Amino acid sequence: MDAASIFSRQNFDYIVVGGGTTGLALASLLSTNKNIHVGVIEVGERKDDDLVLVPGMIGRVLGNPEYDWGFLTKPQVNAKDRQIPINRGKVLGGTSALNYMAYCRGSRIEFDDWEKLGIKGWDWETMRRVVNASEAWTPPSDHAKQHNADCVTQHHGRGGHVKTTAYSYYYDLVLPFFDTMNKLGVATNYSEASGDLIGIWTYTASIDPETRTRSYSTNAYYDHVSNRPNIVVLTGAQATKVLMGDREGRAPSRALGVEFMKAGGKFAASVRREVIICAGALQTPQLLELSGIGNTELLKHLNIPVKVDLPGVGENFQDHFVVPMGAELKGRHITVDDLSSPSFSDKELDHYRATRSGMLSSTLSTLVFIPTSAFISPDVMKSMLTSLDRALLRPAIQNSPYKKWYELQRSWLENDGVAQLEIILFPSYTHEGCTNENARHYTMSVFLQHAWSRGYVHAKSSSILDPPEIDPATLESPGDIDMTMLVEAVKYAFKIMQTGALGDLTANIVEPQPSWSDDKLRDYVRSVVKSALHPIGTASMLPRSANGVVDNNLKVYGTSNLRVADASIFPIHMGTHPQATLYGLAHRAAEIIQESQDNNVSAKL
């Protein structure tokens, strides 16, 4: 309570709402100007324990309310009415404390194509520069190089904040996986950081090469500035709304401060310059709506006074969808299955603590990104595109404010430089009916990178304590294209599991099975499809006429000093893991804010 009272009495230049991946990094960057006073409001607490820091323990905190918000979607009609979990970090550092540590840049083609949506200043060269500014890369070890780790120095940043390198431990399925993909015509990509992600590659991880622990927003950014008097991070506090001034005529609304709760009390902190919302794609739209910014009809329904009519808030929700498949291995292999044994797990943890090596120093390491033509036959492709094009002619789409991104996404389907599918081999699999206690398994998961399903995230009430309504519209896509692509992806995964060195190691494919009909595969997809935990788009950086929420400078339309800087601003999904781009976003946002202040100073002179 005392900390909240002290925080509320301070006179901040900037208040950042959300101390997660982007928010904590951005606040730390802003604080490098000693004349700037920055406040951060974060509901989570710091959790620097093994469950966060030890790479091989990834995933153990998912669903744990001390670490994870534990969001659920509304029942998904096309996924057998299941409520699908979307895990989000509820700790200082946000989801950067929970994710799989993949530090992957996006695609040159995709970022450059954002300009076709009316977006300026976010092209590949810009994003490459700011992502590199975030990175403190260490070249891979010789052992990692033998597993095809990226060692092209010119594509990485060396003087940044997030420590990155390749893992030091590799499961014995990695090289067979490479062999199999090469036999299927997928080339090894030795530097996905170049902006070309197509191929099979070993990813660079956000890991400290010395301690072999997670490098994330908290220890990479905040720990280096936490002793400065001009940055204050208040944990255990939940922002309830941004306090917006009333508009006078056509003048934009001004953010006056932030209202928040801590330990049962309600407080308010004022701001001199700007409020920056970094609450993520699931909570940023809710907070905007509770602040009176959003669709007027929804706000009136919730009895929230309207400050800015902005119907794009909460719309354009996108995610990567994933379908897992399982197989049993021949012979003896060390996999994550072994960690289910307490004695084995304890031994590995002791080994890790003593040597900073072994299974727990690593996670999965190998990713495959391929275009449509690599996994869909010409005949199926022709039929699929015919159905899609017919659906795209419907008036609802032709008159949609998102018409340009429909056109852009359509063009990507025939561009062999754009990844439409990601494939990951997880060295573990649990299934019912396994009677062989010595059996070891793997999971082959296929991830749709540019799903056509578009959903929404909206406040359900006027209270921040009620979780938002989340509807990703799973498998609701024009021409049923998402289902078609996932079924074809599953069939392609069967080929992988039966080909080359990996095929030689595969004893049997457990579920689904290659003998299943297309109808049975569709039913399987509906039964198991889930979120890849990469939600974006709910406060899109698009022109206001295209249902945009923020402009090219991240400023919320209709406001003078309110910005958003998190995954909600991405207008169309990226064919990659978003972590590196989110750190790049923090650096780009810091640049934009500094430029804005410099311009204001110049205008006064």
C-alpha positions, -999 to +999 in steps of 0.1 A: +000+000+000+028+024+009+046+017-024+013+025-043+008+057-024+044+068-031+040+059-067+008+078-071+024+110-057+052+111-082+052+133-112+060+111-141+069+121-176+059+087-190+038+059-175+042+025-191+013+002-184+026-034-185+062-044-175+064-073-200+086-081-230+082-047-247+070-025-219+099-031-195+124-028-223+109+004-235+107+019-200+143+010-194+154+026-227+135+058-219+151+060-185+186+064-201+177+101-204+183+111-168+160+141-172+130+118-179+110+103-151+094+069-160+069+048-141+059+012-148+027-004-136+029-042-136+005-067-120+030-095-118+059-100-094+095-108-102+101-146-105+138-154-109+135-190-100+145-222-119+110-224-135+118-191-153+156-193-158+164-229-165+158-235-203+149-272-199+121-263-175+102-243-201+065-250-201+062-262-164+046-229-153+019-228-180-014-228-162+002-218-128-016-186-117+015-173-100+031-171-135+004-173-161-028-153-167-044-185-179-067-169-204-093-191-222-111-183-254-148-185-257-160-219-269-148-223-305-176-236-327-152-251-353-130-267-327-157-288-310-168-260-287-135-262-268-122-233-248-086-230-260-059-217-235-038-188-244-010-185-219+004-151-211+031-142-186+019-127-153+053-118-140+077-090-143+091-095-178+058-108-191+058-136-216+096-132-222+098-151-189+077-180-202+083-184-239+105-210-257+133-184-261+134-184-299+151-152-310+140-152-347+138-122-369+109-118-394+109-119-431+123-092-454+094-097-478+067-095-451+080-063-434+085-046-467+050-055-477+035-037-447+039-005-468+011-019-490-012-016-460-004+021-456+023+017-430+054+038-432+087+035-413+085-002-404+102-019-434+128-047-432+158-024-430+143-005-401+132-036-382+166-053-389+183-023-374+162-021-342+162-058-336+200-058-339+201-030-314+184-052-289+207-081-293+240-091-276+249-121-297+277-146-290+288-169-319+278-205-315+302-232-301+318-257-325+292-283-312+264-260-321+279-253-356+279-291-361+241-288-356+238-260-382+236-230-358+236-196-374+272-181-372+269-153-397+281-124-377+268-096-400+232-106-394+234-102-356+237-074-331+267-076-307+262-046-284+226-048-274+208-060-243+193-095-248+220-121-246+216-146-274+235-176-288+228-212-299+221-239-274+249-262-262+229-294-260+211-312-289+189-342-289+199-371-311+169-365-333+182-331-346+205-343-373+182-370-386+155-343-388+178-322-410+186-352-431+150-360-437+140-324-446+170-322-470+158-354-487+123-338-491+139-308-509+140-284-479+174-268-478+194-261-446+192-223-439+224-213-422+213-178-413+176-171-409+186-138-394+192-126-429+155-120-435+150-152-454+134-178-431+127-205-457+143-239-449+153-259-419+175-242-393+188-242-358+175-212-340+193-186-319+180-185-284+176-157-258+201-174-234+231-161-215+261-181-230+279-180-197+252-189-171+231-209-196+200-192-182+171-173-198+179-137-209+146-118-208+132-083-204+139-082-167+175-092-165+184-079-200+170-044-196+156-035-162+185-048-141+208-024-158+188+007-149+169-004-117+192+016-095+184+049-113+162+073-094+143+082-126+126+048-132+101+033-108+085-001-113+055-009-093+047-046-092+015-062-079-005-033-093-032-036-120-041-006-142-078-002-143-080+026-169-061+054-185-076+087-173-086+106-204-095+143-206-127+154-223-124+165-259-131+201-268-146+202-303-123+182-327-093+185-304-078+151-295-083+136-260-054+139-237-042+111-213-039+127-178-027+096-160-035+060-150-058+046-124-047+014-108-053-010-079-029-025-055-036-045-023-073-038-025-068+000-028-074+023-057-049+049-068-041+073-096-008+085-110-005+116-132+016+120-163+032+151-178+040+137-213+026+103-223+010+071-213+022+040-232+001+009-231+021-024-233-004-048-219-003-072-249-028-083-275-053-097-250-053-069-224-045-037-243-078-036-261-096-043-228-078-014-211-085+009-241-122+001-239-123+006-201-107+040-207-135+050-231-117+043-263-133+018-287-165+010-305-192+034-292-220+008-292-199-016-271-188+012-246-224+024-242-235-012-236-209-014-208-219+020-194-184+034-201-183+071-211-170+075-247-138+094-250-128+083-286-150+064-310-125+039-324-143+007-338-110-011-346-101-016-309-102-053-302-108-063-338-084-080-362-073-106-336-049-131-352-029-160-339-008-189-352-027-222-350-009-255-342-018-291-347+004-317-328+011-352-340+028-380-321+052-409-330+071-436-311+108-441-317+128-473-323+157-481-300+169-461-271+169-423-271+172-397-245+142-374-248+122-351-225+101-382-217+130-392-194+125-361-173+092-376-161+114-398-139+121-379-106+155-396-102+166-388-137+152-353-135+171-346-102+203-360-116+200-337-147+193-307-125+224-314-104+244-318-136+231-285-149+238-266-117+273-280-116+283-276-152+257-254-169+253-281-195+231-311-203+195-315-212+183-287-189+206-262-207+185-265-238+150-268-253+140-279-287+163-263-313+152-270-349+126-252-369+113-256-405+096-228-424+082-235-458+060-218-484+026-231-496+042-248-527+064-270-505+036-289-488+005-285-510+003-302-544-005-282-575-039-298-579-049-291-543-034-256-546-056-248-576-087-260-559-079-242-527-073-209-545-104-212-565-125-216-534-107-188-517-110-164-546-147-171-548-151-164-511-131-132-514-156-118-539-183-117-512-195-081-504-186-085-468-149-088-478-150-065-508-164-038-485-143-046-455-119-020-441-093-049-441-096-054-479-059-045-485-046-071-461-069-098-477-052-089-510-017-089-494-023-123-477-036-137-510-005-127-528+017-144-502+001-178-509+019-178-543+052-163-530+078-189-523+097-165-501+069-163-476+066-190-450+031-204-446+039-233-424+063-239-395+071-274-384+087-282-351+100-316-337+095-318-300+115-346-284+086-358-263+050-371-265+025-384-240-004-405-251-029-429-236-024-466-243+014-466-242+022-499-225+060-499-230+075-479-202+108-477-220+093-463-252+105-428-262+086-405-285+085-373-304+058-348-313+057-333-348+037-301-347+025-280-377+019-243-372-001-222-397+017-189-400-008-168-419-042-180-408-072-163-424-093-165-393-099-131-378-114-128-343-117-102-316-109-094-280-133-072-260-141-062-225-170-081-210-177-056-183-165-023-170-142-040-145-106-049-153-110-079-129-132-096-154-111-112-181-118-101-217-139-121-241-114-137-265-126-152-298-099-161-323-126-175-347-106-207-349-109-223-384-135-197-395-119-186-427-129-177-463-132-208-485-124-229-455-087-223-463-073-227-428-087-262-425-075-271-460-040-260-452-038-277-419-050-310-433-024-307-461+002-298-434-006-330-415-003-351-446+031-335-453+042-342-417+034-379-424+060-378-452+085-363-429+079-390-403+083-418-429+113-404-449+151-405-445+170-408-412+140-397-391+118-422-409+143-449-401+140-440-364+102-439-363+087-471-349+051-461-356+030-430-360+006-429-330-020-403-339-032-392-363-024-420-387-015-419-424-044-443-433-070-419-421-094-403-446-095-365-452-128-364-432-112-381-402-082-358-404-105-328-404-122-342-373-088-347-357-078-311-365-110-298-349-102-319-318-067-308-312-060-274-329-048-249-304-031-215-300+006-212-307+005-184-281+014-156-306-017-133-304-015-100-323-035-074-341-061-060-316-048-024-317-036-025-353-012+000-368-033+007-399-049+038-414-079+048-393-101+042-424-089+006-424-100+001-388-066+011-375-061+019-338-026+035-339-008+055-365+028+049-378+041+065-347+021+042-324-002+070-313-038+061-306-061+079-331-081+107-315-056+112-287-026+135-283-004+116-259-015+079-257+006+053-275+005+015-277+037-006-280+031-043-279+020-072-302-015-058-306-001-032-331+010-057-356-015-055-385-009-088-401+007-119-387+044-127-393+058-160-404+081-163-374+082-163-336+076-127-324+100-123-295+129-106-314+104-083-332+089-073-299+122-062-286+128-043-318+094-027-313+106-014-279+137+002-295+116+017-324+091+031-299+119+047-279+132+063-311+098+076-321+091+090-286+125+107-285+120+122-320+086+135-309+100+152-278+129+167-299+104+181-323+083+196-295+114+212-280+124+226-315+089+239-320+091+259-287+125+275-296 
